[in-house]
Amino acid sequence: MNQFVDGAVILATTPRKIGFLVAEKSYMKPIIGHFARAVGSIPVARPQDTATKGKGEIMIIGLLMKGSNTKFRELDKRCKIRPGKSADSYGIREVVSDEEAWLIEEEGERSPTTEPQNTWMTYDIIAHIDQSKVSIAKRMIF
């Protein structure tokens, strides 16, 4: 709720015209969306809002992701994998087969090796979103 209070305070106390970036998911909601459009906010698609349940189950062994009844070859290499009930998602370095892929260990991010090891779990696929459209919209307004 604080995210909306902060925006309202800024709108009420700033004499300049300002705009906000708003999660597209919130922008489409009745009350929040009407307010967001009224103040000229820009909707932004967020990757985590696109999460879909992956086929089969995965097991992580270090950076190796093994699958059971999975179709890793169908994945866009730019998408991310969110294992089990994890809040973190991980990039795919290389797809070896439909049931084997290597994950990326990104600097500054949690490592996939912190996930439960040698345990079968469900997973979500988080689609890659091209955020360059937001930059274009922002340049047009400001």
N, C-alpha and C positions, 0 to 999 in steps of 0.2 A: 504494500500500500504506500510505503514511503516514496517509491518512484514517482507516484502521481502528485504527492504533496510537494515534493521538491520542484517539480515542473510548474505547479500552480504558484508557488512562492516566487519563482523566477519571473514568470509572466506578470505577476502583480507588482513586482518591484523594479523591473527593468524598463527604462523609457524607450529603448530601441526595439525595433521589430526583430523578433527571434523566431527560430523554428526548432523543431525537435525531430530526431529520428525515433520512430516508434516501431516496435516489433509488428510485423504484418499481421500476426495472429491477433494481437490486441487491436490493431487498426480496424479489423473486420468485426469486432464485437460491437453490439448496439450502443451502449452509453460511452464507453471509452473511445470507440471509433468516431462517433459524432463529434466529441470534444477534440480529438486529434485532428480531424479534418478542419474544424472551425478555426484552429490556431495555425493551420498550414503545415502540419507535420508531414514528414516523408516516411512512408512505410518501408520497412527493411525486412526481407526474408531472412530468417535465421536457420542455419543448418539443423540445429537440434529440434526445430519444429517440423522437420521433414522425416523424422525417424520412422522407419518401417521395420517390421519384424523380419529377420533373416530366415532363410530356409535351413532346416536342420539344426544341428548344435555344433558348438566349437569347443576346442580345448586349446589353451595357450601353454606352450612349453618354451620358456624364455621369450624370444621374439617370433618363434614359429607358431603359426595358427593352424591347427589340424581341424578338419571338418568331418562331420558324419551326415550324409544326405544333404550336403551343401552344393552350391553352384558358384564357387568363387570366380570362375571365368566370366560370369555374367556381370560381375561388379565393375563399375567405373573405378579406375585406379585412383581417381581424385576423391572418392567417397571415404568415409571413415567407418570404423567398426566400434560399436559400444557393447562390450561383453556384459552378460548377466544383468545385474542391477547396478552396475557401475555408473558413476556420474561422468567418468572420463571416456573419451573416444580416441582411437588410434588410427593413424594413416597406414595405408598398404604400400609396402615397398615393392613387392613382387608377388604376382600370382603364379604359382608353380603348376597347379592343377585345380580341378573343381573342389578338391578336398585338402589343399595345402597352399598356404600363402605366408609370406614373411611380412611382419609389421615393422613400422618405422619407430625408432626411438628418437624423439625430437627433443632438442635442447630446450630446457626451460619448461618442459611438459612432464607429467608423470609417465613413467615407463610402463609398457605393457607387462613387464616382469613383476610389477606390484600386484597384478591381478592374480586370483587363485590359479595355481598351476596344476596341471594334470587332472582337471575336473571338467566334465562335460557341462556346458551351460548354453542357454539361448543367447541370442545377440540381436542387436538392432543395426541397421544400415543407415547411416546419416549421409544424405546426398550432398554433393559438392554444389555450392551456390556461387554464381558469378556475381560478386558484389560491385563490379565496375559500373553497373547501372545506377547504383546509389550515388557514386561519385559524379556521374553525369547530371543527375537530378539536382544534386547539391550545387554544382557550378551554375546551373541555370537559374537557381533561386538567389544565390548570393553574389 
